[in-house]
């Protein structure tokens, strides 16, 4: 008690002295001392060894971007993609950006992007290229900002012998003479023709395009689904090509997606255009499959409507898109959390998503067979109406087939959020969600990152929609899948909510970027500022003072089913070996992150590790190889390819 009294007396003397010296009141000076004590605490070796440490990276002003998407490349660098970065003025001027950041050297380099990749989808391909698909074709217009009536036009072609290009700016005329112009090109395939003679049937082809009235004001509003003529066609073409208009209104207009697709090559650091997708997509999910293809699902289409089914696959061997609309008709909200299970082409949807879509449709978690299209619901999820902006991931080695769902909130700008953590064991004969621990507070936008010690980092997020009311939580935890327990970590210095992402780095640290609050103050009166600083979290396993084990060398390629010798001078204390796939993230959706446990035997000079033979456990692509010692301390990773 005397020691405490003496310590408090010393603090009081420091406060008074600081107040006299600074010419300020005691409360601000006391706050200064508290901050000094806090900094001293969080920078102490003992604190770091228990809770880890956050470092803020100040990117040079000319290299700052609004990080919407993040990808770890097989070069060890991080690609932060902004596109227009949720800035309509940058969209208008085509000031479209991406940033290449090297966490080893701290160097960064701006790389222009060829199209607005804002809010598209991304993943890492088997050969290490980044696939990026979709993005922004048109920004939203809110209620009150719409001056010209607009809506979707279904353009039809009844000619089975002739495809047609309907160029942007084509005029559609209603039965009453109102004129509307299309926003972009439409490629109309020929109509489908079956049978012969009297049994011939022609089914018109159809594509949608967004059209806007040529005149402002309510007189162009049309709630009917009229048949529209197309200006500029010949008499013969006018019989076969026409439009069926959906309601033309002055209501809010949502973002519109693009069908553009590109790859980024980490070797050349250059973007390359691919053939277009079959559908425009804004907020899509791209999930890598065990056969090397990429399942591409959901999003807002070219007129701002949620796609109803219309999924497709990308084949990276031929750089082509496979239209799966005839089989894959399952409806999902935008950015659905989809993962391939250990059964080939059997997906699991956890219910996590990023927003657009009605509250009562596509929100039920389940198994999805992408060969047959069959969908089987999974029961047991708590607070199923609070899954928007929640996080989902495999936890622990993927061989365990355990998933976690973390946090989330109500649909749209709901102020309601959840502290729920639920687990899903896919190996259970009757899989259902089971309760886990709760977060310290309800949280939207939590980032989840698998660590090489088998735990999962959960960091950041906010209580309310996009951090409204200054509700960013500045919290971090690790989740141990062996005990299902949460352990508090050091508090992030920077609050992060919407448009934030996190990635594991080859040195075992975690990079966090982005954040796009709606407001910058507690009363929601000051428009939000996009967070352009990067933070890097160093987990406790790198702060204990224990020298980290080293990998002397590793092969460039590790084939499934093969046994490989990894030399290390620390063989006596190596306990396990892990492959961590290089991951990508956006909108707290990470569909390609996974941790693979390797069978391991010790030798006099190192360890031999065996890669699992199943492609559903080890999908092709680049991985980080870690060796982890008996104290949970990982080596620096070697990046290897699983072909």
C-alpha positions as CSV (number, residue, x, y, z in Angstrom):
1,X,0.0,0.0,0.0
2,X,2.9,2.4,0.9
3,X,4.5,1.6,-2.5
4,X,1.3,2.4,-4.3
5,X,0.8,5.7,-2.4
6,X,4.4,6.7,-3.1
7,X,3.9,5.9,-6.8
8,X,0.7,8.0,-7.0
9,X,2.4,10.8,-5.2
10,X,5.3,10.7,-7.7
11,X,2.8,10.8,-10.6
12,X,1.0,13.8,-9.0
13,X,4.2,15.7,-8.7
14,X,5.0,15.0,-12.3
15,X,1.6,16.2,-13.3
16,X,1.9,19.5,-11.3
17,X,5.4,20.1,-12.7
18,X,4.2,19.5,-16.2
19,X,1.2,21.8,-15.7
20,X,3.5,24.6,-14.5
21,X,6.0,24.1,-17.3
22,X,3.3,23.9,-20.0
23,X,1.1,26.6,-18.6
24,X,-1.9,24.4,-18.9
25,X,-4.5,23.0,-16.6
26,X,-3.9,19.8,-14.6
27,X,-6.4,17.6,-16.5
28,X,-4.6,17.9,-19.8
29,X,-1.3,17.4,-18.2
30,X,-2.6,14.3,-16.4
31,X,-3.7,13.1,-19.8
32,X,-0.3,13.7,-21.2
33,X,1.3,11.6,-18.4
34,X,-1.3,8.9,-18.9
35,X,-0.3,8.8,-22.6
36,X,3.3,8.7,-21.7
37,X,2.8,5.8,-19.4
38,X,0.7,4.0,-22.0
39,X,3.4,4.3,-24.6
40,X,6.0,3.1,-22.1
41,X,3.8,0.1,-21.3
42,X,3.0,-1.0,-24.8
43,X,6.6,-0.6,-25.9
44,X,8.0,-2.6,-23.0
45,X,9.4,-6.1,-23.9
46,X,7.2,-7.8,-21.3
47,X,4.0,-6.3,-22.9
48,X,5.1,-7.1,-26.5
49,X,5.9,-10.7,-25.5
50,X,2.3,-11.2,-24.2
51,X,0.2,-9.0,-26.5
52,X,2.4,-8.2,-29.6
53,X,2.9,-4.8,-31.1
54,X,1.5,-2.5,-33.8
55,X,3.7,-0.3,-36.0
56,X,2.3,2.4,-38.3
57,X,3.8,2.7,-41.7
58,X,3.7,6.2,-43.2
59,X,3.6,5.7,-47.0
60,X,5.1,8.7,-48.9
61,X,2.3,11.2,-49.9
62,X,2.7,10.5,-53.6
63,X,2.3,6.7,-53.1
64,X,-0.9,6.7,-50.9
65,X,-4.0,4.9,-52.1
66,X,-7.4,4.1,-50.8
67,X,-6.7,0.4,-50.4
68,X,-9.9,-1.5,-51.4
69,X,-8.2,-4.8,-52.3
70,X,-5.0,-6.4,-51.0
71,X,-3.1,-9.3,-52.4
72,X,0.1,-11.0,-51.2
73,X,2.2,-11.8,-54.3
74,X,4.6,-14.7,-54.7
75,X,7.4,-12.2,-54.8
76,X,6.6,-11.3,-51.1
77,X,5.3,-7.9,-52.1
78,X,1.8,-6.7,-51.4
79,X,-0.5,-5.3,-54.1
80,X,-3.0,-2.7,-52.8
81,X,-5.6,-2.0,-55.4
82,X,-7.7,1.2,-55.2
83,X,-9.1,1.8,-58.7
84,X,-11.1,5.0,-58.1
85,X,-11.0,4.3,-54.4
86,X,-14.6,5.2,-53.7
87,X,-13.9,8.7,-55.1
88,X,-16.2,9.7,-57.9
89,X,-13.9,12.5,-59.0
90,X,-11.1,10.0,-59.6
91,X,-13.6,7.8,-61.5
92,X,-14.5,10.8,-63.7
93,X,-10.8,11.7,-64.4
94,X,-9.7,8.0,-64.7
95,X,-7.1,8.5,-62.0
96,X,-7.1,4.8,-61.2
97,X,-4.4,3.5,-58.9
98,X,-2.7,0.5,-57.4
99,X,0.3,0.4,-55.1
100,X,3.0,-2.2,-54.9
101,X,4.5,-2.3,-51.4
102,X,7.5,-4.3,-50.3
103,X,7.2,-5.0,-46.5
104,X,10.9,-6.1,-46.4
105,X,12.4,-2.9,-47.6
106,X,9.5,-0.5,-47.0
107,X,9.7,0.7,-50.7
108,X,6.5,1.3,-52.6
109,X,5.6,2.1,-56.2
110,X,2.5,3.3,-57.9
111,X,1.1,1.2,-60.8
112,X,-1.8,2.6,-62.8
113,X,-4.7,0.2,-63.4
114,X,-6.3,-0.1,-66.8
115,X,-9.9,0.0,-65.6
116,X,-11.8,1.0,-62.4
117,X,-11.3,-2.1,-60.3
118,X,-13.0,-0.5,-57.3
119,X,-15.2,-3.2,-55.7
120,X,-14.4,-6.0,-58.1
121,X,-13.2,-9.4,-57.0
122,X,-9.7,-10.9,-56.9
123,X,-7.8,-14.1,-56.2
124,X,-4.4,-15.7,-56.8
125,X,-4.2,-18.1,-59.7
126,X,-2.2,-21.4,-59.7
127,X,0.7,-19.8,-61.6
128,X,0.9,-16.8,-59.2
129,X,-0.8,-14.3,-61.3
130,X,-3.5,-12.2,-59.7
131,X,-6.9,-12.5,-61.3
132,X,-9.1,-9.4,-61.0
133,X,-12.6,-9.4,-62.4
134,X,-15.4,-6.8,-62.3
135,X,-15.4,-3.4,-60.8
136,X,-17.2,-0.1,-61.3
137,X,-18.9,1.0,-64.5
138,X,-21.0,3.7,-62.9
139,X,-21.2,5.3,-59.5
140,X,-24.4,5.3,-57.5
141,X,-26.8,8.3,-57.4
142,X,-28.6,8.7,-54.2
143,X,-32.3,9.8,-53.7
144,X,-32.7,13.4,-54.6
145,X,-29.6,13.4,-56.9
146,X,-31.3,11.7,-59.8
147,X,-32.5,14.3,-62.4
148,X,-33.2,12.1,-65.4
149,X,-35.5,9.0,-65.2
150,X,-33.6,5.8,-65.8
151,X,-33.7,2.1,-65.5
152,X,-33.0,-1.3,-67.1
153,X,-33.8,-2.0,-70.8
154,X,-33.9,-5.6,-71.9
155,X,-32.7,-5.6,-75.5
156,X,-34.0,-8.5,-77.5
157,X,-33.0,-10.0,-80.8
158,X,-35.3,-12.4,-82.6
159,X,-33.0,-13.0,-85.6
160,X,-31.4,-16.5,-85.3
161,X,-28.9,-15.7,-88.1
162,X,-27.4,-12.4,-87.0
163,X,-25.7,-11.1,-83.8
164,X,-25.7,-7.4,-83.4
165,X,-23.7,-4.8,-81.6
166,X,-25.9,-2.1,-80.0
167,X,-23.5,0.7,-79.2
168,X,-23.5,3.1,-76.3
169,X,-25.7,6.1,-77.0
170,X,-28.3,4.0,-78.9
171,X,-31.7,5.6,-78.5
172,X,-34.8,3.7,-77.3
173,X,-38.2,5.3,-77.9
174,X,-41.3,4.5,-75.8
175,X,-44.8,4.2,-77.2
176,X,-45.5,7.7,-75.9
177,X,-42.4,9.1,-77.6
178,X,-40.1,9.4,-74.6
179,X,-36.5,8.9,-75.6
180,X,-33.8,7.1,-73.5
181,X,-30.1,6.5,-74.4
182,X,-28.0,3.5,-73.5
183,X,-25.0,3.9,-71.3
184,X,-22.7,1.3,-72.8
185,X,-22.2,-1.2,-75.7
186,X,-24.4,-4.3,-75.8
187,X,-23.4,-7.4,-77.8
188,X,-26.6,-9.2,-78.7
189,X,-26.1,-12.9,-79.7
190,X,-28.4,-14.4,-82.3
191,X,-31.8,-15.9,-81.3
192,X,-31.9,-19.6,-80.5
193,X,-33.6,-21.6,-83.2
194,X,-34.9,-25.2,-82.7
195,X,-37.0,-27.6,-84.9
196,X,-37.7,-27.4,-88.6
197,X,-40.7,-26.5,-90.7
198,X,-43.9,-25.8,-88.8
199,X,-42.2,-27.0,-85.6
200,X,-39.5,-24.3,-85.8
201,X,-39.3,-22.2,-82.6
202,X,-37.2,-19.1,-82.2
203,X,-36.3,-17.8,-78.7
204,X,-35.1,-14.3,-78.7
205,X,-31.7,-13.6,-77.1
206,X,-31.7,-10.9,-74.4
207,X,-29.1,-8.6,-72.8
208,X,-29.7,-5.8,-70.3
209,X,-28.5,-2.2,-70.6
210,X,-28.9,0.8,-68.4
211,X,-30.7,3.7,-70.2
212,X,-31.3,7.3,-69.1
213,X,-33.9,9.8,-70.3
214,X,-32.7,12.5,-72.7
215,X,-34.9,15.0,-70.8
216,X,-34.8,15.8,-67.1
217,X,-37.8,15.9,-64.9
218,X,-40.7,13.7,-63.9
219,X,-42.3,13.7,-67.3
220,X,-39.9,10.9,-68.4
221,X,-40.9,8.6,-65.5
222,X,-42.6,5.5,-66.9
223,X,-43.7,2.7,-64.6
224,X,-44.9,0.4,-67.5
225,X,-42.9,-2.5,-69.0
226,X,-43.4,-1.1,-72.5
227,X,-42.0,-2.3,-75.8
228,X,-39.5,0.3,-77.1
229,X,-38.3,0.8,-80.7
230,X,-34.6,1.2,-81.4
231,X,-33.6,4.3,-83.4
232,X,-31.4,3.9,-86.5
233,X,-32.3,0.3,-87.5
234,X,-33.4,-0.7,-90.9
235,X,-37.1,-1.8,-91.3
236,X,-36.1,-5.4,-91.3
237,X,-33.9,-5.1,-88.2
238,X,-36.7,-3.2,-86.4
239,X,-38.9,-6.2,-86.6
240,X,-36.3,-8.4,-84.8
241,X,-34.5,-5.9,-82.4
242,X,-36.4,-4.0,-79.8
243,X,-36.4,-3.2,-76.1
244,X,-38.6,-4.2,-73.2
245,X,-38.3,-1.5,-70.6
246,X,-38.4,-2.0,-66.9
247,X,-39.8,0.9,-64.8
248,X,-38.0,4.2,-65.6
249,X,-37.8,6.2,-62.3
250,X,-36.1,9.0,-60.4
251,X,-35.3,6.6,-57.6
252,X,-31.8,5.9,-56.1
253,X,-29.5,4.3,-58.7
254,X,-27.1,1.7,-57.4
255,X,-23.5,1.1,-58.5
256,X,-23.2,-0.7,-61.8
257,X,-20.7,-3.5,-62.5
258,X,-18.3,-4.1,-65.4
259,X,-17.5,-7.4,-67.1
260,X,-13.8,-6.5,-67.6
261,X,-11.1,-8.9,-66.3
262,X,-7.3,-8.6,-66.0
263,X,-4.3,-10.4,-64.6
264,X,-1.4,-8.9,-62.7
265,X,1.9,-10.7,-63.2
266,X,4.3,-10.5,-60.1
267,X,7.3,-11.1,-62.3
268,X,6.8,-8.3,-64.8
269,X,4.5,-6.2,-62.5
270,X,2.2,-5.5,-65.4
271,X,-1.5,-5.7,-65.9
272,X,-2.9,-7.7,-68.8
273,X,-6.4,-7.6,-70.2
274,X,-8.4,-10.9,-70.4
275,X,-11.6,-11.7,-72.3
276,X,-14.7,-10.2,-70.8
277,X,-16.7,-12.1,-68.2
278,X,-20.2,-13.3,-69.3
279,X,-21.7,-11.0,-66.7
280,X,-20.9,-7.5,-65.4
281,X,-20.1,-7.8,-61.7
282,X,-19.6,-5.3,-58.8
283,X,-19.0,-6.9,-55.4
284,X,-18.4,-10.4,-56.7
285,X,-16.6,-13.3,-54.9
286,X,-13.8,-15.2,-56.7
287,X,-13.1,-18.6,-55.0
288,X,-10.2,-20.8,-56.3
289,X,-11.1,-24.4,-56.9
290,X,-9.0,-27.6,-56.5
291,X,-8.9,-28.1,-60.3
292,X,-7.3,-24.7,-60.8
293,X,-10.4,-22.9,-62.0
294,X,-11.9,-19.9,-60.2
295,X,-15.6,-19.9,-59.3
296,X,-17.1,-16.4,-59.9
297,X,-20.3,-15.6,-58.1
298,X,-22.8,-12.8,-57.4
299,X,-22.4,-9.0,-57.6
300,X,-24.4,-6.1,-59.0
301,X,-24.8,-6.3,-62.8
302,X,-24.6,-3.6,-65.5
303,X,-27.8,-2.0,-64.4
304,X,-27.2,-2.1,-60.7
305,X,-29.3,-5.2,-59.9
306,X,-28.1,-8.2,-57.8
307,X,-27.3,-11.0,-60.1
308,X,-29.8,-13.9,-59.7
309,X,-27.5,-17.0,-60.2
310,X,-25.5,-16.5,-63.5
311,X,-22.3,-17.8,-62.0
312,X,-19.3,-18.6,-64.1
313,X,-15.8,-20.2,-63.9
314,X,-12.5,-18.9,-65.1
315,X,-10.1,-21.4,-66.6
316,X,-6.5,-20.1,-66.2
317,X,-5.0,-22.6,-68.6
318,X,-7.0,-21.1,-71.5
319,X,-7.8,-17.7,-70.0
320,X,-11.4,-18.2,-70.8
321,X,-14.7,-17.8,-68.9
322,X,-17.2,-20.8,-68.7
323,X,-20.8,-19.8,-68.4
324,X,-22.5,-21.9,-65.7
325,X,-25.9,-20.1,-65.7
326,X,-27.9,-23.2,-66.8
327,X,-26.8,-25.1,-63.6
328,X,-25.7,-22.6,-61.0
329,X,-28.9,-20.7,-60.3
330,X,-28.4,-20.2,-56.6
331,X,-29.0,-16.6,-55.5
332,X,-26.5,-15.0,-53.2
333,X,-26.1,-11.4,-51.7
334,X,-23.0,-9.6,-52.8
335,X,-19.5,-10.8,-51.7
336,X,-20.8,-14.1,-50.3
337,X,-18.2,-16.1,-48.3
338,X,-17.7,-19.3,-50.3
339,X,-15.1,-22.0,-49.7
340,X,-14.5,-25.4,-51.4
341,X,-14.7,-28.3,-48.9
342,X,-12.6,-31.4,-48.9
343,X,-15.2,-32.9,-51.3
344,X,-14.3,-31.7,-54.8
345,X,-16.6,-29.0,-56.1
346,X,-18.8,-29.0,-53.0
347,X,-18.8,-25.5,-51.7
348,X,-19.9,-24.2,-48.3
349,X,-21.5,-20.8,-47.9
350,X,-21.3,-19.5,-44.3
351,X,-23.8,-16.8,-44.7
352,X,-21.3,-14.0,-44.5
353,X,-21.7,-11.3,-47.1
354,X,-21.0,-7.6,-47.8
355,X,-24.4,-6.2,-48.3
356,X,-26.5,-5.8,-51.4
357,X,-29.6,-7.9,-51.7
358,X,-32.9,-8.3,-49.8
359,X,-32.9,-9.3,-46.2
360,X,-34.9,-12.5,-46.7
361,X,-33.2,-13.9,-49.8
362,X,-29.8,-15.8,-50.1
363,X,-28.9,-15.3,-46.4
364,X,-29.2,-19.0,-45.3
365,X,-25.8,-20.8,-45.0
366,X,-25.5,-24.2,-46.7
367,X,-23.6,-26.6,-48.9
368,X,-23.6,-25.9,-52.6
369,X,-22.8,-28.6,-55.2
370,X,-21.5,-26.7,-58.2
371,X,-21.8,-29.7,-60.5
372,X,-25.6,-30.1,-59.9
373,X,-26.5,-26.8,-58.5
374,X,-28.1,-28.4,-55.4
375,X,-28.1,-26.3,-52.2
376,X,-28.5,-27.8,-48.7
377,X,-29.1,-25.5,-45.8
378,X,-26.9,-25.7,-42.6
379,X,-28.7,-25.2,-39.3
380,X,-27.6,-23.7,-35.9
381,X,-26.3,-20.3,-36.8
382,X,-27.0,-17.8,-34.0
383,X,-28.3,-14.3,-35.0
384,X,-28.6,-15.3,-38.7
385,X,-30.1,-11.9,-39.5
386,X,-26.8,-10.2,-38.4
387,X,-24.4,-11.8,-41.0
388,X,-23.8,-8.8,-43.2
389,X,-20.2,-7.5,-42.9
390,X,-19.3,-10.6,-40.8
391,X,-16.0,-12.4,-41.3
392,X,-15.6,-16.1,-42.2
393,X,-12.5,-18.4,-42.5
394,X,-11.1,-21.9,-42.1
395,X,-9.4,-22.0,-38.7
396,X,-6.4,-24.2,-37.9
397,X,-5.1,-26.7,-40.5
398,X,-7.6,-27.0,-43.3
399,X,-7.5,-30.8,-42.8
400,X,-9.6,-30.2,-39.7
401,X,-12.3,-28.7,-41.9
402,X,-13.4,-26.2,-39.3
403,X,-14.8,-22.8,-40.2
404,X,-15.6,-19.8,-38.0
405,X,-18.1,-17.0,-38.4
406,X,-17.2,-13.7,-36.5
407,X,-19.4,-10.6,-35.8
408,X,-21.5,-9.0,-38.5
409,X,-24.5,-6.7,-38.5
410,X,-28.0,-6.1,-39.9
411,X,-28.8,-5.6,-43.5
412,X,-27.9,-2.1,-44.9
413,X,-27.3,0.8,-42.6
414,X,-28.6,-1.1,-39.6
415,X,-27.1,0.1,-36.3
416,X,-27.4,-3.5,-34.9
417,X,-24.3,-5.7,-34.8
418,X,-23.2,-9.0,-33.3
419,X,-20.5,-10.2,-31.0
420,X,-21.1,-13.8,-32.0
421,X,-18.4,-16.3,-32.8
422,X,-19.8,-19.6,-34.2
423,X,-18.0,-22.7,-35.3
424,X,-18.8,-25.1,-38.1
425,X,-17.3,-28.6,-38.2
426,X,-17.6,-30.0,-41.7
427,X,-16.4,-33.4,-40.6
428,X,-19.5,-33.8,-38.3
429,X,-21.9,-36.3,-39.9
430,X,-24.6,-33.7,-39.4
431,X,-22.9,-30.4,-39.7
432,X,-24.4,-27.5,-37.8
433,X,-23.1,-24.3,-36.3
434,X,-22.1,-24.4,-32.6
435,X,-21.5,-21.4,-30.2
436,X,-18.1,-20.1,-29.5
437,X,-16.9,-17.3,-27.3
438,X,-18.1,-13.7,-27.8
439,X,-16.1,-10.7,-28.9
440,X,-15.6,-8.0,-26.3
441,X,-18.2,-5.9,-28.2
442,X,-20.5,-6.4,-31.2
443,X,-18.4,-5.9,-34.3
444,X,-18.9,-5.3,-38.0
445,X,-16.0,-5.7,-40.5
446,X,-13.7,-7.9,-38.5
447,X,-10.5,-9.0,-40.4
448,X,-9.5,-12.6,-39.9
449,X,-5.9,-13.9,-40.6
450,X,-4.6,-17.4,-40.1
451,X,-1.2,-17.4,-38.3
452,X,1.5,-20.1,-38.6
453,X,1.1,-21.1,-34.9
454,X,-2.4,-22.3,-35.8
455,X,-4.2,-19.4,-34.2
456,X,-6.3,-16.8,-36.1
457,X,-5.9,-13.1,-35.6
458,X,-9.2,-11.2,-35.4
459,X,-8.7,-7.4,-35.6
460,X,-10.5,-4.1,-36.0
461,X,-14.1,-3.4,-37.0
462,X,-16.8,-1.1,-35.7
463,X,-19.9,-1.3,-33.6
464,X,-22.1,0.6,-36.1
465,X,-22.3,0.8,-39.9
466,X,-19.1,2.2,-41.4
467,X,-18.0,3.4,-38.0
468,X,-20.9,5.8,-37.5
469,X,-20.8,7.6,-34.1
470,X,-17.1,7.1,-33.9
471,X,-17.6,3.4,-33.0
472,X,-14.3,1.9,-34.4
473,X,-13.3,-0.6,-31.7
474,X,-9.4,-0.6,-31.8
475,X,-9.5,-4.2,-30.6
476,X,-7.6,-7.4,-31.6
477,X,-7.6,-11.0,-30.5
478,X,-6.2,-14.4,-31.3
479,X,-8.6,-17.3,-31.5
480,X,-7.1,-20.7,-30.6
481,X,-9.0,-23.5,-32.5
482,X,-7.6,-26.1,-30.1
483,X,-9.3,-24.5,-27.1
484,X,-11.9,-22.3,-28.8
485,X,-10.6,-19.4,-26.6
486,X,-10.0,-15.8,-27.4
487,X,-6.9,-14.1,-26.2
488,X,-6.7,-10.2,-26.3
489,X,-3.8,-8.7,-28.3
490,X,-2.4,-5.2,-28.3
491,X,-4.9,-2.6,-29.4
492,X,-4.4,-1.3,-33.0
493,X,-3.6,2.4,-33.0
494,X,-5.8,3.0,-36.1
495,X,-9.5,2.3,-36.1
496,X,-10.7,0.5,-39.3
497,X,-14.1,-0.4,-40.6
498,X,-15.5,-0.5,-44.1
499,X,-13.0,-1.1,-47.0
500,X,-10.3,-2.7,-44.8
501,X,-8.2,-5.8,-45.4
502,X,-5.5,-7.8,-43.6
503,X,-2.9,-10.3,-44.9
504,X,-0.2,-12.6,-43.4
505,X,3.3,-11.7,-44.5
506,X,6.2,-14.2,-45.2
507,X,8.0,-12.9,-42.1
508,X,5.0,-13.9,-39.9
509,X,3.7,-10.4,-39.3
510,X,0.3,-9.2,-40.4
511,X,-0.3,-6.2,-42.7
512,X,-3.6,-4.2,-42.3
513,X,-4.7,-1.4,-44.7
514,X,-7.7,0.6,-45.6
515,X,-10.8,1.9,-43.8
516,X,-13.5,4.1,-45.2
517,X,-15.7,5.6,-42.4
518,X,-18.9,7.4,-43.3
519,X,-18.1,10.2,-40.8
520,X,-15.1,11.5,-38.9
521,X,-16.8,12.6,-35.8
522,X,-19.1,11.2,-33.1
523,X,-22.0,13.4,-34.1
524,X,-21.8,12.2,-37.8
525,X,-21.5,15.7,-39.1
526,X,-18.0,15.7,-40.7
527,X,-17.6,13.5,-43.9
528,X,-15.3,10.6,-43.4
529,X,-11.6,10.5,-44.5
530,X,-10.2,7.3,-46.1
531,X,-7.4,5.9,-44.0
532,X,-4.2,5.6,-46.2
533,X,-1.8,4.5,-43.5
534,X,-0.6,0.9,-43.3
535,X,-0.3,-0.9,-40.0
536,X,1.8,-4.0,-39.4
537,X,1.2,-6.3,-36.3
538,X,4.0,-8.2,-34.9
539,X,2.5,-11.2,-33.0
540,X,3.8,-12.2,-29.5
541,X,5.6,-15.2,-31.0
542,X,8.1,-12.8,-32.6
543,X,8.5,-10.7,-29.4
544,X,9.5,-13.5,-26.9
545,X,13.2,-13.1,-27.4
546,X,13.5,-16.7,-28.6
547,X,15.6,-16.8,-31.8
548,X,13.3,-17.8,-34.6
549,X,14.2,-21.0,-36.4
550,X,15.6,-20.8,-39.9
551,X,15.0,-22.6,-43.2
552,X,18.4,-23.1,-44.9
553,X,16.8,-23.8,-48.3
554,X,13.6,-25.0,-49.8
555,X,12.6,-26.2,-53.3
556,X,10.8,-23.8,-55.6
557,X,8.1,-26.5,-56.1
558,X,6.4,-28.9,-53.8
559,X,4.1,-31.4,-55.5
560,X,1.1,-32.9,-53.8
561,X,1.9,-36.2,-52.2
562,X,5.6,-35.7,-52.4
563,X,8.1,-35.9,-49.5
564,X,10.7,-33.1,-49.4
565,X,13.7,-32.5,-47.1
566,X,14.0,-29.1,-45.6
567,X,17.4,-28.3,-44.1
568,X,17.5,-26.4,-40.9
569,X,20.1,-25.9,-38.2
570,X,17.3,-25.8,-35.6
571,X,16.0,-29.3,-36.2
572,X,16.0,-30.2,-32.4
573,X,13.3,-27.7,-31.6
574,X,11.2,-27.8,-34.8
575,X,7.7,-29.0,-33.9
576,X,5.6,-28.6,-37.0
577,X,5.6,-27.4,-40.6
578,X,2.9,-25.4,-42.3
579,X,2.0,-24.2,-45.8
580,X,0.0,-20.9,-45.8
581,X,-1.5,-20.0,-49.1
582,X,-0.7,-16.5,-50.3
583,X,-4.1,-14.8,-49.9
584,X,-6.1,-11.8,-51.1
585,X,-8.8,-9.8,-49.3
586,X,-11.5,-7.2,-49.8
587,X,-14.5,-6.2,-47.7
588,X,-13.4,-8.6,-45.0
589,X,-13.9,-11.4,-47.6
590,X,-11.0,-13.8,-48.0
591,X,-11.9,-16.9,-50.0
592,X,-8.4,-18.1,-50.8
593,X,-6.7,-18.1,-47.3
594,X,-5.9,-21.5,-45.9
595,X,-3.3,-23.2,-43.6
596,X,-2.1,-26.8,-44.5
597,X,-0.4,-29.0,-41.9
598,X,2.5,-31.1,-43.3
599,X,3.4,-34.5,-41.9
600,X,6.9,-34.1,-40.6
601,X,9.9,-36.3,-39.6
602,X,13.2,-35.1,-38.2
603,X,16.5,-36.0,-39.8
604,X,20.0,-35.2,-38.6
605,X,20.2,-32.1,-40.8
606,X,16.6,-31.0,-41.1
607,X,13.1,-32.2,-41.5
608,X,11.3,-34.2,-44.2
609,X,7.7,-33.0,-44.9
610,X,5.0,-34.6,-46.9
611,X,2.5,-32.6,-48.8
612,X,-1.1,-33.9,-48.6
613,X,-2.2,-35.6,-51.8
614,X,-5.7,-34.1,-52.0
615,X,-6.1,-31.1,-54.3
616,X,-9.1,-29.9,-52.2
617,X,-6.7,-29.6,-49.2
618,X,-3.8,-28.1,-51.2
619,X,-5.3,-26.3,-54.2
620,X,-2.6,-25.3,-56.8
621,X,-0.9,-22.0,-56.2
622,X,1.9,-20.3,-54.3
623,X,2.3,-21.0,-50.6
624,X,4.5,-19.8,-47.7
625,X,6.4,-22.7,-46.1
626,X,6.9,-22.1,-42.3
627,X,8.7,-24.2,-39.8
628,X,7.5,-23.6,-36.2
629,X,9.4,-24.5,-33.1
630,X,8.3,-25.9,-29.7
631,X,7.5,-22.4,-28.4
632,X,5.3,-21.5,-31.3
633,X,7.9,-19.3,-33.0
634,X,7.8,-19.5,-36.8
635,X,10.7,-19.2,-39.2
636,X,10.6,-16.7,-42.0
637,X,8.8,-18.4,-44.8
638,X,10.1,-19.6,-48.1
639,X,7.5,-19.1,-50.9
640,X,7.0,-22.4,-52.9
641,X,4.6,-23.4,-55.7
642,X,2.2,-26.3,-55.5
643,X,1.6,-27.0,-59.2
